[in-house]
Amino acid sequence: MTSEPISSMSELLSSMEPELDLDKYVYCTVPAELPRRLGTKATCSFRESEGETLILRSAEAEKHHLALQKDHSSRTLQFGSDRISSRHRW
C-alpha cells in the first residue's frame, strides 16, 4: 500500500516523529592528529583553530580519557522521505 506524496510543508512537518537516542553525547576539543591516533568513533568532527572538535558518545570519550564537556542528548525527526513529492519546490 503506497501513500500519496506529501506536497505541503505543514503536512511534512506534521508527519515527522521524534526519536530520542538514549545515549549521551559530549563535545571534546583535541589536537588535530589525536582522533586518528586513538581511532575514535566520532558522530561528527570539525576543525577549528584550536584543534579538532569531536561529538562522541560519552562512553567513547571516557574510554579514551578525553576531557568532557556537558552531556547532550540526540533527537532525530523521522519521516518517510519516499513520500516527498519530487515536483514540489520547498
C-alpha positions in Angstrom: 0.0 0.0 0.0 1.6 3.3 -1.1 0.6 6.6 0.4 0.2 9.8 -1.7 3.3 12.0 -1.9 3.5 14.9 0.5 3.4 18.3 -1.2 2.9 20.8 1.6 5.3 21.8 4.3 2.6 21.6 7.0 1.8 18.0 6.1 5.5 17.2 6.0 6.1 18.7 9.5 3.0 17.0 11.0 4.2 13.6 9.7 7.5 13.8 11.5 8.1 11.6 14.5 10.8 12.5 17.1 13.1 9.7 18.0 15.3 10.1 21.2 18.7 8.4 21.3 19.2 7.2 24.9 23.0 7.5 24.7 24.6 10.7 26.0 26.9 12.7 23.7 29.7 15.2 24.5 31.8 17.7 22.7 35.6 17.3 23.0 38.3 19.6 21.5 41.6 17.8 20.9 44.8 18.3 18.9 44.1 17.7 15.2 46.1 14.5 14.9 44.7 12.8 18.0 41.4 11.3 16.7 43.2 9.3 14.0 45.8 8.1 16.5 43.2 7.0 19.0 40.8 5.5 16.4 37.8 7.3 18.0 34.4 6.8 16.6 33.1 10.4 16.4 29.5 11.0 15.3 30.7 14.3 13.9 34.0 16.2 13.8 35.1 19.7 12.6 38.4 21.5 12.6 38.9 24.8 14.4 41.9 26.9 15.0 42.4 25.3 18.5 42.2 21.7 17.2 39.5 19.3 16.2 36.2 19.2 17.9 34.5 15.8 18.2 31.0 14.9 19.0 31.2 11.5 20.7 29.2 9.2 22.8 30.1 9.9 26.5 31.3 6.3 26.8 33.7 6.6 23.8 35.2 9.9 25.3 35.6 8.3 28.7 37.3 5.2 27.1 40.0 7.5 25.6 40.2 9.7 28.7 39.2 12.8 26.9 38.1 16.0 28.7 34.3 16.0 28.8 32.0 18.9 28.5 28.3 18.8 29.4 26.3 15.7 28.3 23.8 16.2 25.5 21.0 14.1 24.1 20.4 13.4 20.4 16.9 13.6 18.8 16.1 12.8 15.2 12.9 13.7 13.4 11.9 10.6 11.3 9.7 10.9 8.3 9.0 8.9 5.2 11.3 10.6 2.6 9.8 8.4 -0.1 6.6 10.3 0.3 8.0 13.8 -0.5 6.8 15.0 -3.9 9.6 15.5 -6.3 7.5 18.0 -8.2 7.2 20.4 -5.3 9.7 23.2 -4.6 10.3 23.5 -0.9 
